[in-house]
Amino acid sequence: MDEILYDFGTGRSDPSTFPVAALQAAATKVIAEQIEPLTNYPGGLGHEGLRRAMAERESSREGVPVDPDHIILTNGSMQAVTLTAEALQVDKGDTVIVEEFSYPGTLSAYRSLGYEMHGIGLDEGGMRMDQLEDRLQSLDAKGKRPKFIYAISTYQNPTGFVMPKARRLEMIDLAARYDIPIVEDNCYADVHYEGEVEPAIFALDDNPQHLYLGSLSKILAPGLRLGYVLARPPMLDKVLARRHDAGSNVLAAAIAAEFYKDGISEHAAVSNPVLKGKRDLLLDELQDHMSELCVWSKPVGGLFIWVRLPDDVNLKRLMSEAAARGVKYLPGISFHYEFAKAPYLRLAFGHLNHNQISLGVPALTAAIQACRTSNEPVAFDSLFD
Ligand SMILES: Cc1ncc(COP(=O)(O)O)c(C=O)c1O
């Protein structure tokens, strides 16, 4: 087994900004003061204080009112992904629209549920609406109406791209024309580095068909396992009807609610600049080492950089050549909705320190070079053909 020295594999938060003292103080306070909720089952919606804090988070970012009673707390947003897919499913074999490259956890949940996935191509603005329209038309001609469209429109995983507002409005329009709910996964919201923040779909369209997924994993820590669904009636009841676990962890929710009682911005102002520094360093290292070899995304938020590899790289060998040099990454194939071989890899930068980023990139570069069949410089025009 090769030792992993440079773990670009998992989208984790930054350990150096984990707010130890503040969370300890919050835990001490809520354990003493919240004996009643802590000694009870929370029920379907979950801890009221955290629902209020997350309603405030969404409402202040998006500028629209959010009702805390429309928030269902979950065990990470991954449970929200699964619950919503179950709620919208009628039969095995139902169709769902996803981005061609998407979060492997979601793809694997949809596969397990027996959904037939249709992947829509991506470009620098996220899911392509021309392709979505063509696919909805061709499915309609076969009498098929997808049960929903799943989109990570902001800091997309794995590409990091953000869908511009105009395209979001097009998606809303297409969804309305074909009467299809949108499940908007915004788990990277607030991991924002620069530029305009595009509005969430739920803020652009109050159609109660649409569902919205949020998380605390990326702004605070994935070990808390705190996520949520924002659903308006009657969808709210449909999602709640799938839930049989008596609600999610009250202690974690109560601590997070206390920690965020004055909003999420104070901690984001500490953690985002640290993450941005790592993103900047990774971009600089890629420029220094790989500019004649690869192209990559330049995300304005989130935790990932998506790298396009030369066509002559042996993708299977690359995993082991990289591992032999201590480098872990996730290969393009694991993000493809049909596991198609794809000359891409994803680099997660949230958890590594600067030294690891600076040493990891040349090690990965050497592995890529070792797996090519030529030494020709590569001149791609873009990440996508
Ligand atoms: C797009 C997306 N959705 C959902 C999740 C699940 O996150 P969590 O369950 O930790 O909230 C992830 C995790 O990486 C993700 O990238």
PDBQT file of the ligand as one rigid body, heavy atoms in Angstrom, charges set to zero:
ROOT
HETATM    1  C1  LIG A 401     -22.830  18.042  -4.538  1.00  0.00    +0.000 C 
HETATM    2  C2  LIG A 401     -22.818  17.353  -3.215  1.00  0.00    +0.000 A 
HETATM    3  N1  LIG A 401     -23.978  17.073  -2.620  1.00  0.00    +0.000 NA
HETATM    4  C3  LIG A 401     -24.023  16.475  -1.417  1.00  0.00    +0.000 A 
HETATM    5  C4  LIG A 401     -22.863  16.120  -0.762  1.00  0.00    +0.000 A 
HETATM    6  C5  LIG A 401     -22.974  15.438   0.561  1.00  0.00    +0.000 C 
HETATM    7  O1  LIG A 401     -22.450  16.230   1.568  1.00  0.00    +0.000 OA
HETATM    8  P1  LIG A 401     -22.869  16.091   3.100  1.00  0.00    +0.000 P 
HETATM    9  O2  LIG A 401     -23.702  14.853   3.228  1.00  0.00    +0.000 OA
HETATM   10  O3  LIG A 401     -21.607  16.008   3.857  1.00  0.00    +0.000 OA
HETATM   11  O4  LIG A 401     -23.674  17.327   3.396  1.00  0.00    +0.000 OA
HETATM   12  C6  LIG A 401     -21.622  16.409  -1.338  1.00  0.00    +0.000 A 
HETATM   13  C7  LIG A 401     -20.361  16.038  -0.660  1.00  0.00    +0.000 C 
HETATM   14  O5  LIG A 401     -19.280  16.160  -1.153  1.00  0.00    +0.000 OA
HETATM   15  C8  LIG A 401     -21.599  17.036  -2.605  1.00  0.00    +0.000 A 
HETATM   16  O6  LIG A 401     -20.466  17.344  -3.218  1.00  0.00    +0.000 OA
ENDROOT
TORSDOF 0
